Amino acid sequence: MSQGNPQNQGTPQSQGSPANQVGQLSPGSRANQGERCAADIKHTFADKAKLDEIIRRCPTPFHLYDERGIREQARRLKEAFAWNPGFKEYFAVKANPNPAILRILKEEGCGTDCSSFTELLLSEAVGLTGSDIMFSSNVTPRREYELAHKLGAIINLDDFTHIDFLNEICGIPETICCRYNPGGVFTASNMVMDNPGEAKYGFTKEQLFLGFRRLQKLGAKRFGVHAFLASNTKGDDYYPELARVLFSLAAELKAETGADIRFVNFSGGVGIAYHPDEAAPDIMKIGGEVRKAYDEIMRPAGLGETAIFTELGRFMLGENGGLITTALHKKHIYKEYVGVDACAANLMRPAMYKAYHHITVMGKESAAPTQKYDVTGALCENNDKFAIDRMLPPIEIGDILWIHDTGAHGFSMGYNYNGKLRSAEVLLRCDGSFELIRRAETPGDYFATLDDPGLSRVLKEQLG
């Protein structure tokens, strides 16, 4: 569940990495010297010929997803935790709420992590119900609990006061989960990863023990514990450190309350390598280190049958998506600008978090990055920039740009400011074919919730 410090959501961990510099390169860097090295390159999962084929049917901008990569990532994760028989990934729907994506992940054995009414509906639509849904919400309206209960989802309570609220609505289910917030600052390997004490989520430790006892009195028989303490973490330390926190907590809860703890949910937080010179987290190593903690803490506590759950979104989808856009204009003033047909309404992260997303100019992958550009969209906001002072090959009007790593928190964070219409989504199948899995919005979609005779007339006149 990707909820935490917004700065950490959008940017890699701060250790002086170039990924935190929004594409700004020092004058002496290899890119500024016009050299092309392996560290400057991120590979695309489709070539220019395939993009040209897709564009003939689906004009830019659009998000493109890689079915093969999604399946491979799901299998790597499952392999990393194969030592735990009950392991299950609940994909964070908020990262990419498209039923075609959810169906692929369902086929790979994943459930869904939902946090809203519509995400529950999406899960039901692809055939996921019952314990295949983890409902992890906050500030939860009555009707969302009602639907989660109706679907038989595992409900992950965010707050002590929600115990009685849920009980009033539909009663306490026999299987229930509670979200833990330890407060303070969360560290791993002497590095601050996030600040749970400033987060709105979860129970305090004291509330958690009181909550378990209250839930037991109200009929709960099987329990889970959950925490999300950092976002988009780099390296391999986050899950192992989180495991020790949650495993120790589970052992204490069992000892003091006698609760039957059936699962520990690590939520999300494992990041990806947005910058080409970053090392991606090693999920096999992570799984092995979690196993060590499990053997040291859980088995001696009599919790050796407890399942491990994850709620990964970015890790599952991030690298398996790209925003495909066309260069429309070039502007030469105090800086050199390339204007593209995508904008922050299609990918908010660079504008909102100053997040780095690598850019490949298709057909010029081997060309030297000799030109410094700001790559911008058309919103009436000066932060509508996909790259700032980015060294790229010379770009001409009509060039196709691939903005990398948009498979998670890309389309899903889209919006309609300036009346911009959200883009299409396309799935590249394993056999090389492609499928339009969401059409682009139309002006009719944008105005659909307005009952205005003038708009109806104008739409008919202008669009037929």
Steps between C-alpha positions, in 0.01 A plus 500: 500500500686804378422754764763689690704816486417658161860602447613142546220381274630705217876497537762238564671490838720804542866407491620747243373282219461662158142374511424776747632771270217501243735429213750774580852393405823663606710672232762225519264207467544247221161594356597865478820394323285337235594142580250216510563233761304206637413694815311757290271241338173344607364238265148512364281191467389598148697643209414795279347279231255355752418847633437625147261209450313581823488874426328437168206367699539694825645851475731627771504560786428159653631277775643171375529194726700180459310179575813287492680725747202508735477123507873458549500745791211320669682169467825642639317629804325167554831315468669731752243406766435140393641386835182636663211272393233761569669786316272719290543827313204738513567740213445863597216592264564872547826456307324390181121457514442330167307171487725361227800540733310353795403196294864433410599519865207284604624234257838521676338431837476857629213655689425870528565766762205741485449830676173629352153404382596508132811289556280240667269509197797450266611197699155347491480566126807283431375220725686580821299474820540366853853456630640601161427863598677695773300813582750752641327835525506807722232757590267228375138579408224265610418372150860392440500277807159369393631398158824355638295290743260392225791385283658314791821703476756495777450835673815676618395754763690828498381641832391386846170690471413304186451184706168616639414679175542176303317300766203736477489467120537128444655335803860391545608225259679197637815595307620858548821698459631814671748754368790594728678835519805490733544878490838667501742457210550172320859414414681215327879467473534833686303680228174684563241341274187688607327670791202292621445744786379755245275254313122495549478121481469216747468408869755587765648198675286554809188534282591182316503287816175658618357454153580130481329441836196702393479313168523165679202596719307595186558164333829521310684167496784542250728803476750670277741786563598754234733797467618732229797702623685621188442547127711429190792376708837433343727214593398175661455594866144629530298178506749315726495788751124531479473122545687518830268775621183317403619152599595624847166676528314186394684295761411755772136510395474123505665478841290774663161455335508139384399617152518250216719699260461352154691753287744789504449755223805703393292721270712662223805724505755306295614741231632482146802648322363814338847623406710286264803498730302377801498136607156350527405332829593129498172331587663158538742640759216685671296180525798314643564764766132501599523123537789537746294739712202263480708206621654706782179660631184331374584132536616521863180694578283220366413699187675277248183453293428872463463622141676801354307743280621791288317786331744609233401736221805689375723191523254294296410749228730803504768384260245321283341818371601801295331824393532537124486857375583703188712816477272781376705818534847630574551831676823700522505770768710504815498123488433239235154346529340201334121498531325164479137393470499344847490711814488472877135397468635175351793462742488707816809373681764733349285807566377395843812335646778621267541131427748380239365305203750398236428597139598313185471668159383211288720422203785696660586258779867492406533869418713721722303715750644832383202732557366630830121530512206558726235258379159651569129451463235759418344566841485859624738407781876546488556173685353308204841361410601139446868594506704806595843568349501144366775402257338321205576432134388783269121484482298593193130573476320171450750292699349241732611516864471211743465618860600202710360333811142625488327166556416591860362833622502626144158493334338440839609843628372674187262793513319751279649839584482746208236270352769252397365157414652188646688277261444150371663190647644228277616151599784333310423130510757223542458399135582853375141600427349799677163583647331828580398443863371851560403749232599864526248734656287718274348843561172313552656309790633822650159666493296187578413602855369842392137539401531814291305558175765738368772238535279237338449730200869586467609136523250405230613782273873452549527124535191368326 
